Amino acid sequence: MAGEAEVAMRIVLLLFWVGMSLFPSSFSQAGPSQCLSHPEVVVPLKVTGKGRSAKTPGWLSYSLQFGGWRHVVHMKIKKLLVSRHFPVFTYTDQHALLQDEPFVPDDCYYHGYVEGVPESLVSLSTCSGGFRGMLQINDLAYEIEPIRHSTTFEHLVYEINTNETQFPPMRCGLTMKETALQQLRFEEANKPTLKQNSNDKWWTHSWFLELIVVVESNFLVYSQSNFSKVQEDVFLVVNIVDSIYEQLGTYVILIGIEIWNQGNIFQMISIEQVLKDFSQWKQISLSWLQYDVAHFFIKNSLISVLGIAYVAGICHPPIDCGVNNFQGDSWSLFALTVAHELGHTLGMQHDEEFCLCEQSGCIMNATRVPAKKFTNCSYTDFTKTTLNQGSCLHNIPHPGEVFMLKRCGNGVVEGEEECDCGSIKQCQQDPCCLLSCTLRPGAACAFGLCCKDCKFMPSGKLCRHQVNKCDLPEWCNGTSHQCPEDAYVQDGVPCGDGAYCYRGRCNNHDEQCREIFGEGAKGASQSCYKEINTLGNRFGHCGINGTTYLKCNTSDIFCGRVQCENVRVIPHLRDHSNLQQTHINGVTCWSIDYHVGMDTPDVGEVKDGTMCGPGKICIHKKCVSLSLLSQVCLAETCNTKGICNNKHHCHCDYGWSPPHCLRRGYGGSVDSGPASAKKVFLLLVGSLTLSVLFLLSAAVFMYFRKHFGPKETKAPSSG
């Protein structure tokens, strides 16, 4: 019996391995042949002067022949893809964290479309000298890459097969069971900590998702253990993901990469456990970074699923994360995996039969398909999640606002550092700062508006110019590298044309209309303001409460939306901005709308500080009395020889000295730094020079007139 059992077991094993040889295993690494067709050799030809977009500044156009057709691709440089000071974190042999800021080109990532195919997608990189990335034309997806060392700009174009050849098909790891477990695990424990969205962001057209990517050891090995190659591949993937999320008005911005170059920090057995371990690890190890989402890039052939993420984890630490399993086949397909798992983070469930996206396959399909569109179900899930808990997606990342490890050598002066010149190469070229973040011998400073050639600039040197009539200048004090704090005229001080200074600006309706509609435009009549701003719609309101536009009270009509007339030119508007033309009492009134959450300032709201009546100004869309402003300092305080600043100190006119402008001097305030006395000297020298030149010119003229002028002759007598 034992012998028969052993024989039977061997037969079972033999049949198993025969079956494994006949069918591709879901546990095996997929090769390029499974997902990519045989390539076509293509030579992109630059197009000039063809098509409307080719004539548009900033756009590039190329013609490519593939798939039996010639396609014209229009593309432009993508902004906000990668932070300027981009950190890459690695580990030393002793497992200490290292930070580097490699050069990141910001002019070689493109997005665009294929001419004649409005729903196409183009996401390309030219950082390596040729085109690398993804093109999607209707239901066909292609991957393009340059042929190395080609002297004729040759590229390979592969069609990404839509039919999955693996059995069973590669799937997302988020099953119904896992979804239920996630809900049970986090709903009760963490629901009170959700970052609820404020009502003033209810209609948002732009979201800014700051992403950090962590790369595990096997992924690094696949990229030849080359940090630069990892960086290039991650950038390529995020570029495609960002292009896909444009349809949702979402910018995906990569703010950092961490590479596990000293081995994996935890074991990877199941995708569910990897997600759990990564969530716990990043909550501690990435706590000093500010990000919205952290995603883990792995390459593990023993894990048979594409990825997994917590549903609706956005803005909700520690579940604001996901895992993406690279199969080693196509970077474009991997980008679709990342877009899919990121969709889960943003609240999207898997598509069901009734979900539509106008294509044969959609991004949130549970099995992998080349797709670029979200379904109506995904839109609904995304909108619900971001409106309820998407507060972290509102902030627009500014260049340089990347949170880094506080250390000498990161280019940022921190703590007790006297200076920080950055890398070794940068410090070798810095004449003022040493690699140790201390000043070089003989140097007094290394940076600042009042530092030049490693020395403090002299007292009285202008370091900040006056930019408008409500601003004030500042001068160096001769003992510091810093320019004094920027000061401005006290709120409520008249600045001409019936306007008052407020927060350093002189606002009035006429000026706002000129900023929007150009020269000749001016503030509309009272009838326009009364008729439109009391409607309570996009073009006329006094604020938003929840999802409702608030009608202006009659007393506040000049503080809602700016209304203009005498408009001669229609301005160029950003997407989602609209103009309204209304005829009231024989006058054409012009208005502009604005949706909260757009990534541009609202030029159509009446600015705070604008006059709304005699002795009244607009504050927070209310017309209030000037007396509400704190004016401790008055013109009399400054002996009528100066003006009060925002610190309630006198800024004296030239010829008078602070603090109260009672004595002769050179102007300024106790806050501005000492004004320069050179002005007097220059005026005297200039006046004396002009006087001397005038006297010399007159003397020379008289001399030549006397000695070389025409001789006087007597007129002949008449008799």
Buried (B, 14 or more C-beta within 10 A) or exposed (E): EEEEEEEEEEEEEEEEEEEEEEEBBBEBBBEEEBBBBEBBEBBBEEBEEEBEBBEEEEBBBBBBBBBEEEBBBBBBBBEBBBBEBBBBBBBEEEEEEEBEBEEBEBEBBBBBBBBEBEBBBBBBBBBEEBBBBBBBBEBEBBBBBBBEEBEEBBBBBBBBBBEBBBEEBBBBBBBEEBBEEBEEEBEEEBEEEBBEBEEEBBBBBBBBBBBBBBBBBBBBEBBEEEBEEBBBBBBBBBBBBBBBBBBBBBBBBBBBBBBBBBEBBBEBEBBBEBBBBBBEBBBEBBEEBBBBBBBBBBBBBEBBBBBBBBBBBBBBBBBBBBBBBBBBBBBBBBBBBBBBBBBBBBBBBBBEEEBEBEBEBBBBBBBBBBBBBBBBBBBBBBBBBBBBBBBBBBEEBEEEBBEBBEBBBBEBBEEEBBBBBBBEEBBEEBEBBBBBBBBBEEBBBBBBBBBBEBBBBBBBBBBBEEEEEBBBBBBBBBEBBBBBEBBBBBBBBEBEEEBBBBEBBBBBBBBBBBEBBEEEBBBBBEBBBBBBBBBBBBBBBBBBEEEEBBBBBEEBBBBBBBBBBBBEEEBEBEEBBEBBEBEBEEBBBBBBBBBBBBBBEBBBBBBBBBBBEEEBBBBEBBBBEBEEBEBEBEBEBBBEBBBBBBBEBBBBBBEBBBBBBBEEBBBBBBBBBBBBEBBEEEEEEEEEEEEEEEEEEEEEEEEEEEEEEEEEEEEEEEE
